[in-house]
C-alpha cells in the first residue's frame, strides 16, 4: 500500500494534466472527506492504557527518547508538541508521562479504521497512518447532509476503536480543501467548506497552509512576487509552468482552491517502489558496535516489511550522516539476484561501512532497498537458500506473536538502548509499561 503526499501527487498530476488545455472545465462537484486522527499515537496509548487518559503524556522517540514524536491533547495545552526535546517538555510540564512507541498497535488501529471506512465506500485512500481521504459524493445523496454522514462515521469509529481515539473531519469539494480545513476545529471537529465559500477562504489562508507547498517552494514563489494564495491563483499560469514545470499547473489550481486529483482506493494503488527505515540518534554516537546494532535493527525492519509484503529486493542503499556536518558515508549496490533475508541486507549495508571504527560521530542511519520484485528465489549450488528462508519465516512468526526482537541475531543487541524487546516477559513489560513508573520516564 502506497500512501502519502508523493504518491497522491503523482496521481494528481495525471488527473490535472488537462487543465493546460481546458482550465474552465475544472468545476468540481464532489464531496471529499479527510479524516485526520487527533494526536494519533498518543491517543492510541491512552486508549490502550486507561491510567494515561486525561493526563499530559507523550510518546518519545525510540532511541532513548531524545524528542517527542506525539503529544496528547493535555500535553499540547502546555505548549508541548512533536519535536520538543524531552528535557524541554519536562520543564514545561513536570508531571508529563513519557511512553515508548508501539508501531504494531498503531498499524492495527489503522487497519481497523480502514475496515470501518470501507464499510461506507470503497473510495478510501490512506494518506498516512493517521489520515485518509474518502469520496462520499454518492453517499451524501443518501444521507442528505455531509455533517450527518460525518457524525455517523465518527460514531462507528468510536465503537470500533474506543472513545479515546478521535478524529477531525474536513469536508470540501476536493482533496486539497478537505485536508486544509480538517485542522480548523481540532480535536474531534467537523469543518465544511462549500464551493461558494472558496473565494473568501483563500483570502484568509497562507501559502504554507497548503499541503505540498513547503519552505523551498514558498521561497521560489516569493521570488516571483507571490505572497498570498490569491496572488498564486491570479498569477499567469504560463509563468508558473516555466518556473515549476508540470507542477506549475498544480500550484495555479491550488491558488484558485481547485484540485482535480481523484480519491484512489488503496487496493488500486501501485506497489511500493522502495522500502526503507531511518533512525536518528539521541546524541552523537562514537561507538562502532552501537552503530552496527542500530544498522542491524534497521535491516531487520526492512527485511520484515519485504517478507510481509511478498517482495524481494536487488538494490541496497545505505547512508550514514555525521554530526554537525553535511557529509556522510554510504552508497548503493545491486546484486545479480533478489533477496529478502535480514542478514543478506545487513551484509550489503556493511559493504559501505569503514573497516574499523568511525571517522566522525554519527547522527543518523538510513537503510533502503529498491528494485523490488515478486517471485520465487533463485536457488544456489553453494548455499541452501530454501532452508535460510524457512528459518527466517519461523523467526518472523515468533516475533509477530511475541513481540519485536524476541528472536534475533546477536548483532541486534549491540546497541545499548531501552527498546522493550519481545519474549513473554518483555512483551508484557511493553504492553503494561504504564504500570511501571520507571518505564514512564527516560
N, C-alpha and C positions, 0 to 999 in steps of 0.2 A: 504494500500500500504506500503510494507516494503522496505525501501531504506537504503543506507549507506554501509560502509565498512563491518560491521559484517555480514549482510545478503548476500552481494556479496561474502564474504569469504566462507560462508557455501556452496554456490553453487560451488565455485571454488574448494574446497577440494574434493567434489564429482566428478567433472569433471576430476580432475587431479590425481585421485587415481591410474589410470592405468600407470602412469609414473614409479611407483615402479617396474612394470613388463616389460614395453616396452618403455624406455626413448628415444630410437632412432626413435620412430614413432610420435614424437611430433611436427613435422614441421607444422607451421601454415600458411595458405594461405588466411586468411580472411583479410578484411579491416574494421577496427573498428574506429569509431569517438568517441571522448569525447568532449562534448560541455561544456565549463566552462564559465559561465557568469561573466563579468568583474565588480568587486565591486558591486555585485548584489543589495543589499539593498539600497546602496547609489544611484546607477543609477536609480533604480525604483523611488526613491523620486525625483530625478532630472527630470525624465520624467513626473511625476505627477504634479510637481510644477516648471514651467518654470523659475521663479526668481532664483532658485538654480543652474541652468545649467551654467557650465563653472566656478563655484565658488568653493573654498575649503569648503567642508561641510562633516559632519559625522553624522551617526545615533548613538545615545547614548543608553546605557543600559536602561531598563525600570524602574529600581528602583532609580529614581532621577538621573540616568545617571552617575554612577561612572566611567565607562570606555566606550571606543568607541567599538561598535560591527561591524561597517562597515565605511570605509572612501572612499570618492570619489577619482577619479584619481588625481584631482588637490590637494587634501589633502595629498595623498600618496607622491606626488612630494615634499612636505615639510617635509617628514620624519614621517608622522602620519600613523599609521597602527592599525589593530584590536588589542584591549587590551591596547591601550595607554590611560592613565588617562586623564580626561578632562582638568585638570589643566596643564598637560604637553603639551597637544595638543594646548591649548590656548597660551602657551609660545612659541611654535614652529611657530604658525600661529595666530596672534592676531585677524585677521578678519575671522576666521573659523566660520561657522554656525553649530549649533547643532539642530537636529530634533529628535523627538521621533519615535520609530519603528511603523510600520503598518503591522502586520503579515497578516491581511486579504488581503491587497494589494499584498504582496509577493506571497501568495498562489494562488491568482487569476492570476497573471502574469505567475507563474509556470505552472498552468493549461493551459493557452493559448499557452505557448511554447510547451507543450507536444502535444497539438492538431495539431500544425504545424508539429512537428517531425513525428507523427504517420501518417500524410498525405503522407510521403515518404515511411515509412516502419513500420510494427508492431513490429519490433525487436528494441524496445526502452526501456531502463532500467534506470529509475531515480536513480542517485547515492546519490543525496542530493537535497535540494530545488533549488540549482543553478548549478547542474551538471547532465548530462545524457549521457549514452552510446548509440550508435547506431551501429548495424551490417549492413553495407551497401555493403557487398560483391557483392550481385546480382545487386545493383544499379550502382556500378562502371562500370560494363559491359555495362550498358545502356548509362551512361554519358561519358564513355571513360577515364575520368581523375578524381580522387577524389577531386582535387582542384576545378574543375568546380562544382562538386556536393556540396562541402562545401560552395562555394560562393552563389549558389542558395539557400541553406538553410539559410544562413545569410540574404540574400535579403528578403526572406519570413518572417523571424523573425522580421526584421526591419519594414516591412509593418504591421505586427500584433501587435508588442509591442511598436513601436516608435523608433526613431533614437538614443535616449539616452541609451537604453538597448542593449548592445552589448555583444558578446561572442567571446571567443578564442576557436579554434578547434584543438585538437590533433588528428593526423591520424597515425595509426600503425597497425601491423598485429595482435595485441592482446590488451586486455583492459589495462594491466599494462603499456605498452609502450605508448598507446594513452593518458592515464592520465599523464604520466611522461612528455611528450613533449608538452602537452597543455599549460604549463606555460612558454614555451620558448619565445614566441612572444606575450606578453600581452601589452596593451589591443588590442582586435579586430584582433588578428592574426590567421594565419593558419600555423601549423608545421607538416610536414610529415616525419616520419622515415620509411624507406624501409628495408626489411629483410637484404639486403646486407650491410646496414649501422649499423646494431646492434652491431657487434664486436667492431667497433670504438666508438659507443655511450657508451657502458658500461665502456670504459676506462676513460670517462670524467664525469661520474655521481658518486655521493656519495651514500652510503648505505641509508642514511637518506632521500634521494630524492625519494625513492620508497615508495609509499603509502602502509602502512602495516608494515613497519619497523620503529618503534618508538625508543625513547631513551633506553627503557628497553631491547628490542631485540638487539639493537645496542651494548649495554654493553656485553650481552651474546655472541654475535658474536665476539666481540673484545677479549673476554677471550679465544675463540677458535683460535685466531690468524688471524681472518678475519677482514680486514680493508677497503677493496675495493670491488666493485661489481664483478670485475674479479676474485678476490680470492674466493668470495662466489660461483661463478659458477664452479670453479676448485676444490673446497673442496669436499672430499669424501661424497657422498650422505648418506651413511650409518651412518656416524658420525653425520651428521645434524639431521637425524631421531632419533638417540639415544638421542640427546640433546633436540630436539623440538617436538618429536613425529611426527604426520602426517604433521604438519606444516613444518617439515624439507624438505619434498619433494617440498613443495611450494617455500621455500626460495631458494632451489637449482635451480629450474626452473627460478626464477626471476634473479638469478645470471647469467643465460645464455640468459636473455632477452626473456624468454618464459613465456606464460601464457595460459592455456587451458580453462579457465573459459568462459562459453558462455554468451552472452547478453540475459538476461532473461526478456521477456516482462513483464511490471508491472502488467498486468491483469492476468498473470500466477503465480505471486509470492504469497507465503503463507500469510495468515492473520497475523496481529501483535499478538505477544505473550504477550505483556505488553504495557501499556500506562503510561507515567509519565511526570512530569514537575518539574523543579528546578529553584529557584531564589536565586541569591547571592546578599546580601545586599551591598549597597554603603558603609556603615560604620557599625560597630558592633551595634546590636540592644539590648537594655536592657529592653524595654517596652514589656510586655506580650501581651497587646492589639494589638500592632503593628504586632507582630509575628502571632497572631491569624488572623489578617486581611490578611496578606500575605498567610497564610495557607488556608484560605477560598478561596482566588483568585486562588491558585494553584488547589484546589479541584474542583472549577468550571471549570477550563480549562480541567482538566482530565475528568470530567463528560461530558462536551460538546463534547469532542472527542469520548468518549464512545457512546454517543447517536447519534452523526452524522454518525458513522460507524455501528450502529445497534448492538453494543456489550453491554454485561453486565459483571460485574466482581465479583469474590468471594473473592480474596485475596488482602489485602491492606498493603502497605509498607510506612513507614514514617521514614525519617532520618533528624535530625537537627544537624548541625555541629557547634561547638563552635569556637570562635575567637582564633587564635594562639594556638590551641590545637587539637591533632588528635582525641580526644574523641567526643562524641555526645550522643544524646538520640534518641530513636525510636525503631522500631521493625516491625513485620509483624503479621497479624491476618487473619484467614479465616472464613468467615461466612457460615452458613448452606445453604444460598440461595444467588443467584447472584443479584446485584443491579446496578443501573446506576444513582441514584439520587445524586446531589451535596451534599445535607445535610446529607445523609447517609454516603457518603465518608468522609465528614468533621467530622462526629461523630466518625467514626472509627479512623481517624487520631488523634483526641483529646484523644483517649484511651491511647496514648503513651506520652502525654504531662504531665508535672508536675501539680499537682492540683492548686498550687499558684505560681506566679512569675516565674522567670527563674534562674537556678543555676549559669549560666555564660552568658556573652554576646553572642548572636547568630550571625553567619555569613552567613549560607546557610540553606535553607529549601528545602527538596525534597519529593515529593509525587508520588507514583506509584501504579498502580493496575495491577494484573495479574490474571491468571485463567479465561481468557476471554471466553465467550460463546455467542452464539446467541440463540434466542428463546423467548418464552412467559415468563413473570414474574410469580413467584409463588405467588398466592393470599394468603391473611391473613385474619383470622377471627377477628383480633383486630385492624386492620387499613385498610383504603381504599387506597391501593396502586395504583389502577387504576386512582383514582382522582388525586393523587400526580403526577403520570406520565403525565397525561394530562396537569396539571398545569406547569410541567417542560417543556413540549413540547411548550406550549404557550410562556413561558419566553424565550426559545431558539429562537423562531420565531421572537419575538420582538427584541432581541439582535442581531440576524442575519441581521435584516433590518435596525436598527437604530444605531448599534454600541455596542461594548462590555460593559457590566455593565449598560446598560440602565435600566434594571430591574434586581435587585439582592437582596439577603438577606442583612439585615442591617450590618451583620458581615463583609461584603465586605468593608465597608467604615471605618473600624477601623484603617486601615493603612494610614498614612499621606504621600501620595506620590503625584506626579504630573501627573499620568497617565490620559490622557483625557478620561472621561467616556462618555457613549452613550447619547442618547436623541437628539432631533432635534438640540438644541443649541450646545451642546458639540460635537456632531458628526460633525457639520460644523467647530467648532474650531479645531477638529482633522484633518479634511480634508484640511483646509486652514490655518494651523498653521504658514505657511511661511509668511503670511501677518501680523502677529503679532510679532514684533521684540522680545518681551519678551518671546515668545514661542520658539524662535530660540536659546536661551541661557539658561543655567542652572540657 
